[in-house]
Amino acid sequence: QVQLVESGGGLVQAGDSLRVSCTATEHAYMSYTMAWFRQAPGKEREFVAYISSNGRNVYYLNSVKGRFTISSVNTKNTVVHLRMTMLEPEDTAVYYCAATLTRSLTDVRNELNYDYWGQGTQVTVSS
């Protein structure tokens, strides 16, 4: 049973930085393709960032490019961070970690391509 656990959310002010983390159950021989999504109140969940199973490729939502950085601390992507800087009130949302053992995705932004999800962590940015 694959489990994803997010941590690190909180309340910050606009312009501040915050890091959220995702810890996944280690797979015996495969690495995860990982992504972060977020859902703001009254809005649909949206893609934020992606890291490939080999850690070499990353992809971001346009509005977070240059401000957010996704990274992995090991080759299996069992611990993935999302470093968020220059936070804006519009970044307020519940942030979800998502994973799949599929290496090549047709669309990394599509949540249907991810098989495992965490419970989410709240990030609130005050103005």
Disulfide bonds with the S-S distance in Angstrom:
Cys22-Cys97 2.00
